[in-house]
Amino acid sequence: MVVNEKIAIEHGLKKEEFEKICNLLKRNPNITELAIFSAMWNEHCSYKSSKVHLKTLNSKSKKVIQGPGENAGVVDIGDDDAIVFKIESHNHPSFIEPYQGAATGVGGIMRDIFTMGARPIANLNSLHFGSPQHKKTKNLLRGVVQGIGGYSNCIGVPTIAGQTCFDESYNGNILVNAMTIGLVNKNKIFYSKAVGINKPVIYVGSKTGRDGIHGASMASAIFDEKIEEKKPTVQVGDPFTEKLLLEACLELMVGKSIIAIQDMGAAGLTSSSVEMASKGKLGIELNLNKVPCREENMSPYEIMLSESQERMLIILENGKEKEAKKIFDKWNLDFEIIGKTNDSKKIEIYFNNEKTVDIPIDFLSESAPQYDRKWKKTKLPQKIKFKKDEFKSLKINDCLKKILSSPNICEKRWIWEQYDHTIMGDTIQKPGGDAGVVRVHGSKKAIAASVDSSANYCYSHPLTGGKQVVCESWRNLISVGSEPIAITNCLNFGNPEKEKNMGEFVECLEGINDASKYLEFPIVSGNVSFYNETKDKGIKPTPTIGGIGLIKEYEKMITMDIKKINNHVIVLGKTDGHLDQSIFAKEILGEKKGPPPEVNLFNEKNIGQTLLKLHKNNFIESAHDVSLGGIIVAISKMCIKGNKGIKIGKLKNLMNKFEFFFGEDQARYIIEVKEENLDKVQDILNQNSVHYDKLGIIMKNYIEIENEPKLSIDELKNYNNNWIKNYMVN
Amino acid sequence: MKSSVIIFPGSNCDRDMDVALKKFGFKNQMVWHNEPEIPKSDLIVLPGGFSYGDYLRCGSIAGKSKIINSLIDFVKSGRLVLGICNGFQILTETGLLPGVLQRNKNLEFICKNVFIKINNNSNSFFNNIKKNVLKLHIAHNEGNYFCSNDELKTIEDNNQIAITYCNSEGLSNEENNPNGAIKNIAGVLNKEKNVLGMMPHPERMIDKYLSGDDGSIFFENILGNFK
């Protein structure tokens, strides 16, 4: 078939890009070749708009074994143990078909982890939906939650933490970001770089069908009213097959027969074969008649673009084929030798004894377009002058109840009880805390993990927002008593061809990078999702950060539930009462403007490290970071979890009560301390120049604030727990 | 005491069960589903998971495995068989236990702590447990136990209802029924009381850092019968 410009444009390529292809090849490509170019050159696979900026990211520390560029990042946690982890988006498919979109998102990220030889030990997810009132939201939420559960529950990996946010900017583009953490012996990590010529290229897993064709290019496009027609581009997941594939791969990995391994994710067989050859600077030859197909008469075009799930490509040592096949036979999975490596530095594909593809690998990878797109800086918005007279008509208690039962603050038990969070028998902190925690099986160690985003802050001022979200992750990890190690990021943005959106990307990334460097919290893996836009309306910039931390002795993990009556409660960090961009401003005052709270990286690091010092001395009974909703929401959640109350002392400064309780100043934690340790705690805080305020003393059943009626914890619990259940039932 | 855990394709609580059994002193072996013979054992466990992806019907394909014939002989010999979650579903599919497990009433997967009341303690699974109510953990999509009225009468008459969902005080009613199971049934025994199927996962409750450790009481009791 003759390929012309029109067909190229239909495949998502730009006119100039098609010309470049013809120039490189010195001829027009055929349709299969065009398919391969379009798959490798789209935004999703080539990172063409983001690469110049991603290169600048801080990705090194003593603990980093593998940074960005592999299937996932790897960090050292001592004793030959390493953690492999990554977060990835599955936004576009999940909006079109929520159950399958979310399910295959989880399946895809888990494959990235076990491809490297690691057994997945925990899953997390970050979800953003449109306004709860939007007609699609409820069904999307139900479908996504069931899809995530359906896949991860079946594989048998616990889902230990997550976040769910609602905002009208996601009405037409929801975000589904899935993260997996795996455990591996640091001397037995598998990579995707092909080495050596005449090595067999093996296809394992499910058969190839016609599902998901053009999935990667769909994920690189904006939506319009015809999105329903894109349903066939959504892949269909089969977690049962993935479970078999997981066990079979790990069984094969015990031996020494694998040279390189790569999962077939976005752009399926195309990207996996090209990437392996490209990394090894080799050529690869495939015979598509050997590819196990689910449907009859599949063309080379369809085989190369299919995104059927649960498939892997392996480069094996010569002579190990029999031994490897035996394992896949045991697990009832397809195993076919479909080609070999060579030194041609080309991808050559045969079908029915004819050569149908002949492209130098470099054309697909190194020659792929890279754009340094134009972008616009976002100015720091002016601070709102709140009319404090207006506050006089408000009651703290009423505001608190309203905020605790608001969609973004309420308890999300309805969601996480649909995820198996206890399988594998090592979950020692369930969803609903600051971070999920799983033990490293059979050791004293545990891994803490959290996923965070702050789209409102990022929208208001991307640079500050980018910093803040990394700090939020750091704080959540510190709050459970872990030492933060590294992060993975999922960068969800609008259309990069628009200067404003591109600017949001560039500045968020700069903020993320600044915080990452200062906190020595390197970025080891990640993914970019652009074009989250429908009919010209883009989402708020939403970088999601997945952080992991190490707890050396899990018996010493901190939890946020208040422990004992008469203990003292202290707020670490200074409260200035920043209300702009706060939940209070939005939910109570209806004010959406103003700058986000300032991020001071010195304070962030110093206070976090001081908290860990206090913890080392066993001075902390419970801890929680102060984030959305400020001090009062933070202490309410601690009280609800611990089923106890607090008598809050007289505020010593003359600050407005609303600013004090609901302000969202950064770098703050609430800690619970025993009376007998109080002096020693204050000494350590003073020695480390950490500002602190005594908040109050733990008592039974009620939150008591001076000059306000008592608030019963049971009542607060109802406000906090019921929103989502009522929303989903009605 | 020797135990065997049978692994079907899609089982995913097999390792957790192995860890639990070994922790309490069982000499446990893992057995792949198409082995013709089961090694010498005092207890066989069918673990939780999604055998054969729960395709067709939960437990139905595993219920036709090669190893099931040996399992039936094993049951006839009077030795103990325990099915947890998917294992319970498999046991009902083979007919070794009465009734069926349907989709949860709310059509949602449920993962949470529950209380169960021991209804029959004249069997080797619960005989010397002093507590009447245990805190255990459930994680399932199809735990809604159902049987016909005649069957219900039979299992009640034969005292086959092993455990029921209840509150912390041992009260069983609609409010503390997580999945819609008839009579709050969480686990049943066969007529001879040597086969137990239950939805809760005791293997996930074996130390105090987890959601609880009442699962320990369960395993220690079984082991106690062999000392």
Chai-1 contact restraints between the chains, C-beta under 6 A:
chainA,res_idxA,chainB,res_idxB,connection_type,confidence,min_distance_angstrom,max_distance_angstrom,comment,restraint_id
A,G149,B,F109,contact,1.0,0.0,6.0,A-B,restraint_1
A,N153,B,F109,contact,1.0,0.0,6.0,A-B,restraint_2
A,C154,B,F50,contact,1.0,0.0,6.0,A-B,restraint_3
A,G156,B,N12,contact,1.0,0.0,6.0,A-B,restraint_4
A,F240,B,G10,contact,1.0,0.0,6.0,A-B,restraint_5
A,F240,B,G53,contact,1.0,0.0,6.0,A-B,restraint_6
A,K243,B,G10,contact,1.0,0.0,6.0,A-B,restraint_7
A,L244,B,P9,contact,1.0,0.0,6.0,A-B,restraint_8
A,E417,B,C111,contact,1.0,0.0,6.0,A-B,restraint_9
A,E417,B,K112,contact,1.0,0.0,6.0,A-B,restraint_10
A,Q418,B,E108,contact,1.0,0.0,6.0,A-B,restraint_11
A,Q418,B,F109,contact,1.0,0.0,6.0,A-B,restraint_12
A,D420,B,C111,contact,1.0,0.0,6.0,A-B,restraint_13
A,D420,B,A139,contact,1.0,0.0,6.0,A-B,restraint_14
A,H421,B,C111,contact,1.0,0.0,6.0,A-B,restraint_15
A,T422,B,H137,contact,1.0,0.0,6.0,A-B,restraint_16
A,T422,B,R204,contact,1.0,0.0,6.0,A-B,restraint_17
A,G425,B,D16,contact,1.0,0.0,6.0,A-B,restraint_18
A,G425,B,R204,contact,1.0,0.0,6.0,A-B,restraint_19
A,I428,B,Y209,contact,1.0,0.0,6.0,A-B,restraint_20
